[in-house]
């Protein structure tokens, strides 16, 4: 249920940007949401219309751009996906891997008027 708090955080960003840049209304909010961010996009979509009621973002379209997980092998340099339920490089079987994408959660863009 932390998605409600995250939605409120998105609306706070909208409020701050409106004060800073002087816009009245948000038409569209683009988010980047990583596969391993822990955020459930469907919950954001459900909470957003309720939380945005009476704000500059009421009626805005929420676009969620998923970011797939990507890993880098520290042994062979492979970079890309790792098969589910494994913790090793698909090229060399090393367990020396580091996630390089997939934890993101941020507002990418606001379309305003």
Phi and psi in radians as a Rosetta constraint file:
Dihedral C 1 N 2 CA 2 C 2 CIRCULARHARMONIC -1.196 0.35
Dihedral N 2 CA 2 C 2 N 3 CIRCULARHARMONIC -0.171 0.35
Dihedral C 2 N 3 CA 3 C 3 CIRCULARHARMONIC -1.109 0.35
Dihedral N 3 CA 3 C 3 N 4 CIRCULARHARMONIC -0.512 0.35
Dihedral C 3 N 4 CA 4 C 4 CIRCULARHARMONIC -1.127 0.35
Dihedral N 4 CA 4 C 4 N 5 CIRCULARHARMONIC -0.775 0.35
Dihedral C 4 N 5 CA 5 C 5 CIRCULARHARMONIC -1.118 0.35
Dihedral N 5 CA 5 C 5 N 6 CIRCULARHARMONIC -0.665 0.35
Dihedral C 5 N 6 CA 6 C 6 CIRCULARHARMONIC -1.139 0.35
Dihedral N 6 CA 6 C 6 N 7 CIRCULARHARMONIC -0.696 0.35
Dihedral C 6 N 7 CA 7 C 7 CIRCULARHARMONIC -1.094 0.35
Dihedral N 7 CA 7 C 7 N 8 CIRCULARHARMONIC -0.736 0.35
Dihedral C 7 N 8 CA 8 C 8 CIRCULARHARMONIC -1.108 0.35
Dihedral N 8 CA 8 C 8 N 9 CIRCULARHARMONIC -0.617 0.35
Dihedral C 8 N 9 CA 9 C 9 CIRCULARHARMONIC -1.132 0.35
Dihedral N 9 CA 9 C 9 N 10 CIRCULARHARMONIC -0.682 0.35
Dihedral C 9 N 10 CA 10 C 10 CIRCULARHARMONIC -1.088 0.35
Dihedral N 10 CA 10 C 10 N 11 CIRCULARHARMONIC -0.754 0.35
Dihedral C 10 N 11 CA 11 C 11 CIRCULARHARMONIC -1.170 0.35
Dihedral N 11 CA 11 C 11 N 12 CIRCULARHARMONIC -0.538 0.35
Dihedral C 11 N 12 CA 12 C 12 CIRCULARHARMONIC -1.172 0.35
Dihedral N 12 CA 12 C 12 N 13 CIRCULARHARMONIC -0.692 0.35
Dihedral C 12 N 13 CA 13 C 13 CIRCULARHARMONIC -1.071 0.35
Dihedral N 13 CA 13 C 13 N 14 CIRCULARHARMONIC -0.750 0.35
Dihedral C 13 N 14 CA 14 C 14 CIRCULARHARMONIC -1.044 0.35
Dihedral N 14 CA 14 C 14 N 15 CIRCULARHARMONIC -0.812 0.35
Dihedral C 14 N 15 CA 15 C 15 CIRCULARHARMONIC -1.048 0.35
Dihedral N 15 CA 15 C 15 N 16 CIRCULARHARMONIC -0.829 0.35
Dihedral C 15 N 16 CA 16 C 16 CIRCULARHARMONIC -1.068 0.35
Dihedral N 16 CA 16 C 16 N 17 CIRCULARHARMONIC -0.766 0.35
Dihedral C 16 N 17 CA 17 C 17 CIRCULARHARMONIC -1.190 0.35
Dihedral N 17 CA 17 C 17 N 18 CIRCULARHARMONIC -0.611 0.35
Dihedral C 17 N 18 CA 18 C 18 CIRCULARHARMONIC -1.131 0.35
Dihedral N 18 CA 18 C 18 N 19 CIRCULARHARMONIC -0.736 0.35
Dihedral C 18 N 19 CA 19 C 19 CIRCULARHARMONIC -1.129 0.35
Dihedral N 19 CA 19 C 19 N 20 CIRCULARHARMONIC -0.729 0.35
Dihedral C 19 N 20 CA 20 C 20 CIRCULARHARMONIC -1.237 0.35
Dihedral N 20 CA 20 C 20 N 21 CIRCULARHARMONIC -0.698 0.35
Dihedral C 20 N 21 CA 21 C 21 CIRCULARHARMONIC -1.918 0.35
Dihedral N 21 CA 21 C 21 N 22 CIRCULARHARMONIC -0.083 0.35
Dihedral C 21 N 22 CA 22 C 22 CIRCULARHARMONIC 1.248 0.35
Dihedral N 22 CA 22 C 22 N 23 CIRCULARHARMONIC 0.589 0.35
Dihedral C 22 N 23 CA 23 C 23 CIRCULARHARMONIC -1.706 0.35
Dihedral N 23 CA 23 C 23 N 24 CIRCULARHARMONIC 2.745 0.35
Dihedral C 23 N 24 CA 24 C 24 CIRCULARHARMONIC -1.708 0.35
Dihedral N 24 CA 24 C 24 N 25 CIRCULARHARMONIC -0.562 0.35
Dihedral C 24 N 25 CA 25 C 25 CIRCULARHARMONIC -2.524 0.35
Dihedral N 25 CA 25 C 25 N 26 CIRCULARHARMONIC 2.503 0.35
Dihedral C 25 N 26 CA 26 C 26 CIRCULARHARMONIC -1.799 0.35
Dihedral N 26 CA 26 C 26 N 27 CIRCULARHARMONIC 2.265 0.35
Dihedral C 26 N 27 CA 27 C 27 CIRCULARHARMONIC -1.663 0.35
Dihedral N 27 CA 27 C 27 N 28 CIRCULARHARMONIC -0.566 0.35
Dihedral C 27 N 28 CA 28 C 28 CIRCULARHARMONIC -2.675 0.35
Dihedral N 28 CA 28 C 28 N 29 CIRCULARHARMONIC 2.439 0.35
Dihedral C 28 N 29 CA 29 C 29 CIRCULARHARMONIC -2.159 0.35
Dihedral N 29 CA 29 C 29 N 30 CIRCULARHARMONIC 2.126 0.35
Dihedral C 29 N 30 CA 30 C 30 CIRCULARHARMONIC -1.795 0.35
Dihedral N 30 CA 30 C 30 N 31 CIRCULARHARMONIC 2.233 0.35
Dihedral C 30 N 31 CA 31 C 31 CIRCULARHARMONIC -2.037 0.35
Dihedral N 31 CA 31 C 31 N 32 CIRCULARHARMONIC 2.574 0.35
Dihedral C 31 N 32 CA 32 C 32 CIRCULARHARMONIC -1.828 0.35
Dihedral N 32 CA 32 C 32 N 33 CIRCULARHARMONIC 2.205 0.35
Dihedral C 32 N 33 CA 33 C 33 CIRCULARHARMONIC -2.274 0.35
Dihedral N 33 CA 33 C 33 N 34 CIRCULARHARMONIC 1.969 0.35
Dihedral C 33 N 34 CA 34 C 34 CIRCULARHARMONIC -1.264 0.35
Dihedral N 34 CA 34 C 34 N 35 CIRCULARHARMONIC 2.593 0.35
Dihedral C 34 N 35 CA 35 C 35 CIRCULARHARMONIC -0.976 0.35
Dihedral N 35 CA 35 C 35 N 36 CIRCULARHARMONIC -0.607 0.35
Dihedral C 35 N 36 CA 36 C 36 CIRCULARHARMONIC -1.898 0.35
Dihedral N 36 CA 36 C 36 N 37 CIRCULARHARMONIC 0.458 0.35
Dihedral C 36 N 37 CA 37 C 37 CIRCULARHARMONIC -1.341 0.35
Dihedral N 37 CA 37 C 37 N 38 CIRCULARHARMONIC -0.351 0.35
Dihedral C 37 N 38 CA 38 C 38 CIRCULARHARMONIC 1.499 0.35
Dihedral N 38 CA 38 C 38 N 39 CIRCULARHARMONIC 0.044 0.35
Dihedral C 38 N 39 CA 39 C 39 CIRCULARHARMONIC -1.643 0.35
Dihedral N 39 CA 39 C 39 N 40 CIRCULARHARMONIC 2.355 0.35
Dihedral C 39 N 40 CA 40 C 40 CIRCULARHARMONIC -1.755 0.35
Dihedral N 40 CA 40 C 40 N 41 CIRCULARHARMONIC 1.834 0.35
Dihedral C 40 N 41 CA 41 C 41 CIRCULARHARMONIC -0.954 0.35
Dihedral N 41 CA 41 C 41 N 42 CIRCULARHARMONIC -0.665 0.35
Dihedral C 41 N 42 CA 42 C 42 CIRCULARHARMONIC -1.063 0.35
Dihedral N 42 CA 42 C 42 N 43 CIRCULARHARMONIC -0.629 0.35
Dihedral C 42 N 43 CA 43 C 43 CIRCULARHARMONIC -1.214 0.35
Dihedral N 43 CA 43 C 43 N 44 CIRCULARHARMONIC -0.698 0.35
Dihedral C 43 N 44 CA 44 C 44 CIRCULARHARMONIC -1.019 0.35
Dihedral N 44 CA 44 C 44 N 45 CIRCULARHARMONIC -0.785 0.35
Dihedral C 44 N 45 CA 45 C 45 CIRCULARHARMONIC -1.100 0.35
Dihedral N 45 CA 45 C 45 N 46 CIRCULARHARMONIC -0.586 0.35
Dihedral C 45 N 46 CA 46 C 46 CIRCULARHARMONIC -1.308 0.35
Dihedral N 46 CA 46 C 46 N 47 CIRCULARHARMONIC -0.739 0.35
Dihedral C 46 N 47 CA 47 C 47 CIRCULARHARMONIC -1.355 0.35
Dihedral N 47 CA 47 C 47 N 48 CIRCULARHARMONIC -0.517 0.35
Dihedral C 47 N 48 CA 48 C 48 CIRCULARHARMONIC -0.983 0.35
Dihedral N 48 CA 48 C 48 N 49 CIRCULARHARMONIC -0.864 0.35
Dihedral C 48 N 49 CA 49 C 49 CIRCULARHARMONIC -1.057 0.35
Dihedral N 49 CA 49 C 49 N 50 CIRCULARHARMONIC -0.587 0.35
Dihedral C 49 N 50 CA 50 C 50 CIRCULARHARMONIC -1.272 0.35
Dihedral N 50 CA 50 C 50 N 51 CIRCULARHARMONIC -0.863 0.35
Dihedral C 50 N 51 CA 51 C 51 CIRCULARHARMONIC -1.206 0.35
Dihedral N 51 CA 51 C 51 N 52 CIRCULARHARMONIC -0.507 0.35
Dihedral C 51 N 52 CA 52 C 52 CIRCULARHARMONIC -1.504 0.35
Dihedral N 52 CA 52 C 52 N 53 CIRCULARHARMONIC -0.103 0.35
Dihedral C 52 N 53 CA 53 C 53 CIRCULARHARMONIC -0.991 0.35
Dihedral N 53 CA 53 C 53 N 54 CIRCULARHARMONIC 2.234 0.35
Dihedral C 53 N 54 CA 54 C 54 CIRCULARHARMONIC 1.428 0.35
Dihedral N 54 CA 54 C 54 N 55 CIRCULARHARMONIC 0.094 0.35
Dihedral C 54 N 55 CA 55 C 55 CIRCULARHARMONIC -1.910 0.35
Dihedral N 55 CA 55 C 55 N 56 CIRCULARHARMONIC 3.049 0.35
Dihedral C 55 N 56 CA 56 C 56 CIRCULARHARMONIC -1.093 0.35
Dihedral N 56 CA 56 C 56 N 57 CIRCULARHARMONIC -0.322 0.35
Dihedral C 56 N 57 CA 57 C 57 CIRCULARHARMONIC -1.690 0.35
Dihedral N 57 CA 57 C 57 N 58 CIRCULARHARMONIC 0.039 0.35
Dihedral C 57 N 58 CA 58 C 58 CIRCULARHARMONIC -1.031 0.35
Dihedral N 58 CA 58 C 58 N 59 CIRCULARHARMONIC 2.252 0.35
Dihedral C 58 N 59 CA 59 C 59 CIRCULARHARMONIC 1.459 0.35
Dihedral N 59 CA 59 C 59 N 60 CIRCULARHARMONIC -0.067 0.35
Dihedral C 59 N 60 CA 60 C 60 CIRCULARHARMONIC -1.199 0.35
Dihedral N 60 CA 60 C 60 N 61 CIRCULARHARMONIC 2.658 0.35
Dihedral C 60 N 61 CA 61 C 61 CIRCULARHARMONIC -1.505 0.35
Dihedral N 61 CA 61 C 61 N 62 CIRCULARHARMONIC 2.290 0.35
Dihedral C 61 N 62 CA 62 C 62 CIRCULARHARMONIC -1.782 0.35
Dihedral N 62 CA 62 C 62 N 63 CIRCULARHARMONIC 2.018 0.35
Dihedral C 62 N 63 CA 63 C 63 CIRCULARHARMONIC -1.847 0.35
Dihedral N 63 CA 63 C 63 N 64 CIRCULARHARMONIC 2.200 0.35
Dihedral C 63 N 64 CA 64 C 64 CIRCULARHARMONIC -1.979 0.35
Dihedral N 64 CA 64 C 64 N 65 CIRCULARHARMONIC 2.027 0.35
Dihedral C 64 N 65 CA 65 C 65 CIRCULARHARMONIC -1.754 0.35
Dihedral N 65 CA 65 C 65 N 66 CIRCULARHARMONIC 1.916 0.35
Dihedral C 65 N 66 CA 66 C 66 CIRCULARHARMONIC -1.229 0.35
Dihedral N 66 CA 66 C 66 N 67 CIRCULARHARMONIC 2.520 0.35
Dihedral C 66 N 67 CA 67 C 67 CIRCULARHARMONIC -2.027 0.35
Dihedral N 67 CA 67 C 67 N 68 CIRCULARHARMONIC 1.920 0.35
Dihedral C 67 N 68 CA 68 C 68 CIRCULARHARMONIC -1.192 0.35
Dihedral N 68 CA 68 C 68 N 69 CIRCULARHARMONIC 2.658 0.35
Dihedral C 68 N 69 CA 69 C 69 CIRCULARHARMONIC -1.209 0.35
Dihedral N 69 CA 69 C 69 N 70 CIRCULARHARMONIC 2.455 0.35
Dihedral C 69 N 70 CA 70 C 70 CIRCULARHARMONIC -2.413 0.35
Dihedral N 70 CA 70 C 70 N 71 CIRCULARHARMONIC 2.484 0.35
Dihedral C 70 N 71 CA 71 C 71 CIRCULARHARMONIC -2.207 0.35
Dihedral N 71 CA 71 C 71 N 72 CIRCULARHARMONIC 2.708 0.35
Dihedral C 71 N 72 CA 72 C 72 CIRCULARHARMONIC -2.105 0.35
Dihedral N 72 CA 72 C 72 N 73 CIRCULARHARMONIC 2.292 0.35
Dihedral C 72 N 73 CA 73 C 73 CIRCULARHARMONIC -1.485 0.35
Dihedral N 73 CA 73 C 73 N 74 CIRCULARHARMONIC 2.198 0.35
Dihedral C 73 N 74 CA 74 C 74 CIRCULARHARMONIC -1.382 0.35
Dihedral N 74 CA 74 C 74 N 75 CIRCULARHARMONIC -0.180 0.35
Dihedral C 74 N 75 CA 75 C 75 CIRCULARHARMONIC -1.597 0.35
Dihedral N 75 CA 75 C 75 N 76 CIRCULARHARMONIC -0.869 0.35
Dihedral C 75 N 76 CA 76 C 76 CIRCULARHARMONIC -1.953 0.35
Dihedral N 76 CA 76 C 76 N 77 CIRCULARHARMONIC -0.181 0.35
Dihedral C 76 N 77 CA 77 C 77 CIRCULARHARMONIC 1.585 0.35
Dihedral N 77 CA 77 C 77 N 78 CIRCULARHARMONIC -0.043 0.35
Dihedral C 77 N 78 CA 78 C 78 CIRCULARHARMONIC -0.916 0.35
Dihedral N 78 CA 78 C 78 N 79 CIRCULARHARMONIC 2.461 0.35
Dihedral C 78 N 79 CA 79 C 79 CIRCULARHARMONIC -2.389 0.35
Dihedral N 79 CA 79 C 79 N 80 CIRCULARHARMONIC 2.200 0.35
Dihedral C 79 N 80 CA 80 C 80 CIRCULARHARMONIC 2.787 0.35
Dihedral N 80 CA 80 C 80 N 81 CIRCULARHARMONIC -2.842 0.35
Dihedral C 80 N 81 CA 81 C 81 CIRCULARHARMONIC -1.275 0.35
Dihedral N 81 CA 81 C 81 N 82 CIRCULARHARMONIC 2.741 0.35
Dihedral C 81 N 82 CA 82 C 82 CIRCULARHARMONIC -2.068 0.35
Dihedral N 82 CA 82 C 82 N 83 CIRCULARHARMONIC 2.344 0.35
Dihedral C 82 N 83 CA 83 C 83 CIRCULARHARMONIC -0.971 0.35
Dihedral N 83 CA 83 C 83 N 84 CIRCULARHARMONIC 2.487 0.35
Dihedral C 83 N 84 CA 84 C 84 CIRCULARHARMONIC -0.941 0.35
Dihedral N 84 CA 84 C 84 N 85 CIRCULARHARMONIC 2.538 0.35
Dihedral C 84 N 85 CA 85 C 85 CIRCULARHARMONIC 1.166 0.35
Dihedral N 85 CA 85 C 85 N 86 CIRCULARHARMONIC 0.339 0.35
Dihedral C 85 N 86 CA 86 C 86 CIRCULARHARMONIC -2.132 0.35
Dihedral N 86 CA 86 C 86 N 87 CIRCULARHARMONIC 2.767 0.35
Dihedral C 86 N 87 CA 87 C 87 CIRCULARHARMONIC -2.325 0.35
Dihedral N 87 CA 87 C 87 N 88 CIRCULARHARMONIC 0.701 0.35
Dihedral C 87 N 88 CA 88 C 88 CIRCULARHARMONIC -2.516 0.35
Dihedral N 88 CA 88 C 88 N 89 CIRCULARHARMONIC 2.774 0.35
Dihedral C 88 N 89 CA 89 C 89 CIRCULARHARMONIC -1.139 0.35
Dihedral N 89 CA 89 C 89 N 90 CIRCULARHARMONIC 2.309 0.35
Dihedral C 89 N 90 CA 90 C 90 CIRCULARHARMONIC -1.268 0.35
Dihedral N 90 CA 90 C 90 N 91 CIRCULARHARMONIC -0.244 0.35
Dihedral C 90 N 91 CA 91 C 91 CIRCULARHARMONIC -1.564 0.35
Dihedral N 91 CA 91 C 91 N 92 CIRCULARHARMONIC -0.821 0.35
Dihedral C 91 N 92 CA 92 C 92 CIRCULARHARMONIC -2.138 0.35
Dihedral N 92 CA 92 C 92 N 93 CIRCULARHARMONIC -0.018 0.35
Dihedral C 92 N 93 CA 93 C 93 CIRCULARHARMONIC 1.206 0.35
Dihedral N 93 CA 93 C 93 N 94 CIRCULARHARMONIC 0.188 0.35
Dihedral C 93 N 94 CA 94 C 94 CIRCULARHARMONIC -1.183 0.35
Dihedral N 94 CA 94 C 94 N 95 CIRCULARHARMONIC 2.571 0.35
Dihedral C 94 N 95 CA 95 C 95 CIRCULARHARMONIC -1.682 0.35
Dihedral N 95 CA 95 C 95 N 96 CIRCULARHARMONIC 0.068 0.35
Dihedral C 95 N 96 CA 96 C 96 CIRCULARHARMONIC -1.491 0.35
Dihedral N 96 CA 96 C 96 N 97 CIRCULARHARMONIC 1.350 0.35
Dihedral C 96 N 97 CA 97 C 97 CIRCULARHARMONIC -2.144 0.35
Dihedral N 97 CA 97 C 97 N 98 CIRCULARHARMONIC 2.690 0.35
Dihedral C 97 N 98 CA 98 C 98 CIRCULARHARMONIC -2.370 0.35
Dihedral N 98 CA 98 C 98 N 99 CIRCULARHARMONIC 2.356 0.35
Dihedral C 98 N 99 CA 99 C 99 CIRCULARHARMONIC -1.292 0.35
Dihedral N 99 CA 99 C 99 N 100 CIRCULARHARMONIC 2.255 0.35
Dihedral C 99 N 100 CA 100 C 100 CIRCULARHARMONIC -1.978 0.35
Dihedral N 100 CA 100 C 100 N 101 CIRCULARHARMONIC -0.188 0.35
Dihedral C 100 N 101 CA 101 C 101 CIRCULARHARMONIC -2.744 0.35
Dihedral N 101 CA 101 C 101 N 102 CIRCULARHARMONIC 2.606 0.35
Dihedral C 101 N 102 CA 102 C 102 CIRCULARHARMONIC 2.214 0.35
Dihedral N 102 CA 102 C 102 N 103 CIRCULARHARMONIC -0.105 0.35
Dihedral C 102 N 103 CA 103 C 103 CIRCULARHARMONIC -1.844 0.35
Dihedral N 103 CA 103 C 103 N 104 CIRCULARHARMONIC 0.050 0.35
Dihedral C 103 N 104 CA 104 C 104 CIRCULARHARMONIC -1.113 0.35
Dihedral N 104 CA 104 C 104 N 105 CIRCULARHARMONIC 2.578 0.35
Dihedral C 104 N 105 CA 105 C 105 CIRCULARHARMONIC -2.770 0.35
Dihedral N 105 CA 105 C 105 N 106 CIRCULARHARMONIC 1.830 0.35
Dihedral C 105 N 106 CA 106 C 106 CIRCULARHARMONIC -2.796 0.35
Dihedral N 106 CA 106 C 106 N 107 CIRCULARHARMONIC 2.817 0.35
Dihedral C 106 N 107 CA 107 C 107 CIRCULARHARMONIC -1.379 0.35
Dihedral N 107 CA 107 C 107 N 108 CIRCULARHARMONIC 2.057 0.35
Dihedral C 107 N 108 CA 108 C 108 CIRCULARHARMONIC -1.459 0.35
Dihedral N 108 CA 108 C 108 N 109 CIRCULARHARMONIC -0.711 0.35
Dihedral C 108 N 109 CA 109 C 109 CIRCULARHARMONIC -2.792 0.35
Dihedral N 109 CA 109 C 109 N 110 CIRCULARHARMONIC 2.588 0.35
Dihedral C 109 N 110 CA 110 C 110 CIRCULARHARMONIC -2.112 0.35
Dihedral N 110 CA 110 C 110 N 111 CIRCULARHARMONIC 2.278 0.35
Dihedral C 110 N 111 CA 111 C 111 CIRCULARHARMONIC -1.815 0.35
Dihedral N 111 CA 111 C 111 N 112 CIRCULARHARMONIC 2.103 0.35
Dihedral C 111 N 112 CA 112 C 112 CIRCULARHARMONIC -2.243 0.35
Dihedral N 112 CA 112 C 112 N 113 CIRCULARHARMONIC 2.942 0.35
